[in-house]
Amino acid sequence: MSVHTQGDQTGDSQNVLEMLDQRPPTSFYWSLTLLATIGGFLFGYDTANIGSALSFVPYHLTGFALGYLVAGASVGAAVGALLAGPLTDLFGRKSLLIADAGIYTVGALLSAVTWHAWVLIAARTLIGLAIGADSAIATAYIAEYAPADRRGALSMLQQWMITVGILVSYVVALVLLRSLPGHAYGIDWRLIFGLGAVPALIGLVLRTRMPESPRWLLEKGRYGGVKKAIGQLGVEVTVEQVERTAAQLRAYEQARKGEAQVSSWTPGVRRALVVVCVFFTFQQITGINVPLYYGPHLLAPLFQSGGHGTTVDAAIAGVEVTAIMTALNVGATYFGFRYIDRVGRRVMSMGGYGGMAVSALIAAFGLGFLGGTAQIIVVMIGFSLFIASFAVGVGGTGWLIQGETFPTAVRGRAAAIGATVDWLANFALIEVFPTWQSGIGLAWVLVCFAGLAVAAVAFVYTFLPETKGLSVDEIIHLYEAQARPTHATGQASR
């Protein structure tokens, strides 16, 4: 194959990670990435299915317990992400991904057979732990084997799978509720939860056959494992080449950190972590989960025409409206996946946030100044464009920069911190929105979201460097260069 030939032509002296970066992605790369992002699918399915099942769960929860049942997965995800960071750096990406699939399976089955409200709450928390851990590991794993010029597309599959999972959760709910409307309070809601165990079990079995991250193995000095893992990815190398690459990386890291530097958390790494965390915060506080989580509740009054008699009928109508928006989310994410490596991270994310700002103002105008059919049309257009803008430029870009930005030695921990910030911001928005809306009204909340989106554009323009086409080992250089002017030489070497 061409990469192997290139290694032969250079006398077996080429850096094996450069060979991996230059490898054209084969069908194995895409199937491996789909397997790595099964957790993304479950992330979407298991966070969205509570909205369809909540009306039929036979436990009369109020106050904190009810709020935790809905949002508790986000809290569990924040904890899971924090725990996964040091564990994946210690034990490897593959082992944690296998464990996550097992936790997903147990959580889904426990949700389906639950016999008490607190058992269901515990199951949702368990699922949250898996969601958080997977969100911290998956894109880091993908970034460590993906070719440099297709890393964006491969990593964006995580966001696409999340949107597919959300859509499938609503489709499953619609099929069950329409097929067995008389069992909505019986087997239907249990199946909505329990069917999430099917893809989780598939992931549990197939993830055992995944190669471990070659960069993580190299970091741990397991050179025979590096040779085997890179061979599974279609690049044949020798142990001697791997050892030479390890020596080159040690020299590279020593030069990057400085002779006196003993910590991998250099000024550039710390700066990169702040940029990723702030990006994730904007990703959530600009309001994407308002139409996705609260869509049926917010839009139902606009569509009321006296036709919904029973609770089941009303629930089905609400799920249908939200399913339309989630289908749009899936379609729009495809364009982000298609163009992220051509257009670049900065332009895509600035365009996404800019589109969210304009779309939020359109929806706010419809709510504040129009009525009747005109209001419905304008508000739906605004919300639809809002979701599409996020899907194209913001959602996947956040997970991409989280996975590709950090050096291998701390990638798991740094990615976990970023994922934790994302989940905490997610939880905060979910909890605050009802009070926010009752205080100033939905139209003014949307105006606030538009202002935050504009601030996000300014942040990306100022602080996010363009990383398309660079290897993951080169990206941290950009942040080190940005950090250098603000640190004295002595400070930077500490």
Sequence and secondary structure as in RCSB ss.txt:
>XXXX:A:sequence
MSVHTQGDQTGDSQNVLEMLDQRPPTSFYWSLTLLATIGGFLFGYDTANIGSALSFVPYHLTGFALGYLVAGASV
GAAVGALLAGPLTDLFGRKSLLIADAGIYTVGALLSAVTWHAWVLIAARTLIGLAIGADSAIATAYIAEYAPADR
RGALSMLQQWMITVGILVSYVVALVLLRSLPGHAYGIDWRLIFGLGAVPALIGLVLRTRMPESPRWLLEKGRYGG
VKKAIGQLGVEVTVEQVERTAAQLRAYEQARKGEAQVSSWTPGVRRALVVVCVFFTFQQITGINVPLYYGPHLLA
PLFQSGGHGTTVDAAIAGVEVTAIMTALNVGATYFGFRYIDRVGRRVMSMGGYGGMAVSALIAAFGLGFLGGTAQ
IIVVMIGFSLFIASFAVGVGGTGWLIQGETFPTAVRGRAAAIGATVDWLANFALIEVFPTWQSGIGLAWVLVCFA
GLAVAAVAFVYTFLPETKGLSVDEIIHLYEAQARPTHATGQASR
>XXXX:A:secstr
 HHHHHHHHTTT S HHHHHHTS   HHHHHHHHHHTHHHHHHHHHHHHHHHHGGG S    HHHHHHHHHHHHH
HHHHHHHHHHHHHHHH HHHHHHHHHHHHHHHHHHHHH  SHHHHHHHHHHHHHHHHHHHHHHHHHHHTTS GGG
HHHHHHHHHHHHHHHHHHHHHHHHHHHHH GGGIIIIIHHHHHHTTHHHHHHHHHHGGGS   HHHHHHTT HHH
HHHHHHHTT    HHHHHHHHHHHHHHHHHHH TT   S  HHHHHHHHHHHHHHHHHHHTTTHHHHHHHHHHHH
HHH SS   SHHHHHHHHHHHHHHHHHHHHHHHHHHHHHHHHH HHHHHHHHHHHHHHHHHHHHHHHHH  HHHH
HHHHHHHHHHHHHHHIIIIIHHHHHHHHHSS GGGHHHHHHHHHHHHHHHHHHHHHHHHHHHHHH HHHHHHHHH
HHHHHHHHHHHHH    TT  HHHHHHHHHHHHGGGS HHHHT 
